[in-house]
Every structure is written in structure tokens, then in C-alpha cells.
Amino acid sequence: MTLTSVFKSGPRPGVCLALTAAGFLVAGANTARAQSPAPATAPDTPLTFRSAFEGYQPLTDEKIVNWKDANDTTRRIGGWRAYAKQAQAPSTAPPEKDASPPAGADPHAGHGKP
């Protein structure tokens, strides 16, 4: 009997049943192994609980100012131009270091061949 004659004759019910049963046995053995409980060991340190809301500060309402008083204050400090100057003023934070290499530098200069 050659391999081509086995495939030409079609599947045999006994072979299919045996392969199906073997598959169920292997699957059952794997689930039985996965369901076995791990040995219980006492933890070295006691567990502690820390709430995510620890230190939470609820939102507080800001003092509501009369709109006429707010407009007078804005006019007194120089109007919208004062806010524009404040936005353009240099920040008090130190300038960030430029991480880009200087122009014309070889970007692969620090790489070596293994």
C-alpha cells in the first residue's frame, strides 16, 4: 500500500476516531495540569493597602470677581498688551540643551563595527 493509495481511498473512520480521541486526551491532560494549585507559601512581607485617593484634594471654587472689577484691573495693568508681553517673556526655566548634532557633522561618527 502506497501513500497515494491511502489518500485515494478516503479517510478511514477508525483512524479519524483514534486521532480525535488522542487529541481530547492530550487536551484533557493539559487542563488537568493547569488547574493544579500552586503550593501555598507565606509571603515574606505583609501586604499593605494604599488607596489611589490618598492625598486627594477636591476641587475648590475660586473667588468670583465682579466682571467690572476684572475689567478695571486689566485696564490698570495695561490691557491685553500686558498679557501678550507676559506670554512672550523668557521663562525662568534654564534653556534646554540642544541634542541635535552640529550641521555637517557625521551622524554615525560614534558607531563602530562589531
N, C-alpha and C positions, 0 to 999 in steps of 0.2 A: 504494500500500500504506500503510495507516494503522497507527498504533501498536497499536490494539486488534486488528487482524487478525494482527499478528505474534505477540501473546500467545495468541490463539485457536488458531493453528496449532501451538503447542507449541514446545519447544526444538529448534533445528536442531543436528544432530551436528557439523557443521563449525564453527559458531560456538562451541559448547561446547569443542571441541578446541582452537581457536585461543586462547580465553581461558585455558584450563588451561595451555597451553604458555607463554603470556605470563607467567602467574603463576610458573611454575617458572623462567623466565629471570630475572625480577626477583629472586626469592629467591636464585638462584644467584649473581647479581651482588653482592648484599648480603653473602653469606657470604664470597665471594672478597675483598671489600674489608675485611671484619672480620678475616680471617686474615692479612693482610699485616703483617709485623713492623714495629715502630717502629724508627726509626733508632737505632743504638746510640751512646750518648754516655757519656763518662766522668763519674762523679759528682764534684762539686766537693770534697766532704769524704769521707774514707774512712769506711766503715761500721764501727761498733763494736757489740759484743755485750755486753749487760748481763743477767745472769741474774736471774730473778724470785726466786731463792732466795738472792741476795746479801744478807748480813746476817741470815740466818735463824738464830734461836736455838731449839734444840729444847726441848721441854717438859722441865722438871726436876721431880723429885719433891720435894714439901715434906716437911719433917721430920715424922715421925709421932709424935704425943704420946700418951702413955697416957691413956685416957679418964678415969681418976680424977683425974689431974693437971689435965686440961682442965676438969673439973667444979669442982675446988678453985679454980682461977684464976677461973672465972666467979663462984663464990660470993664470993671475996675482993673482986672489983671491984664487987659489988653485984647480981649475978644478972641476970636478963633485963631488969630495970628500967634498968640501966646502958646496955644496948644500945638500949633504947627511947628514953632521953634522948639518946643519941648520934645516933640517926636523926632526932630532932626538932630537934636543934641547928641554928642557922642555918649555912649553908655559908659558907666563906671566900671564895667567888667573889663578884665585885661583882654587885649586883642588875641584872637585865636592864631595859633601857629599855622603857617601855610604848609600843608602837607604835600603840595604838588612839587615835582622836581623843577629846577630852573629850565628855561627854554633852551633847547639844543642839547640837553643832557641825554645820555643814553638811558632809556627806561629799564634796560636789562643789565645794567652795569654790575649790580650786586649779585647776580645769579651766576652760579658756577656749574660746570658739568660734573655729574657724579662719576 
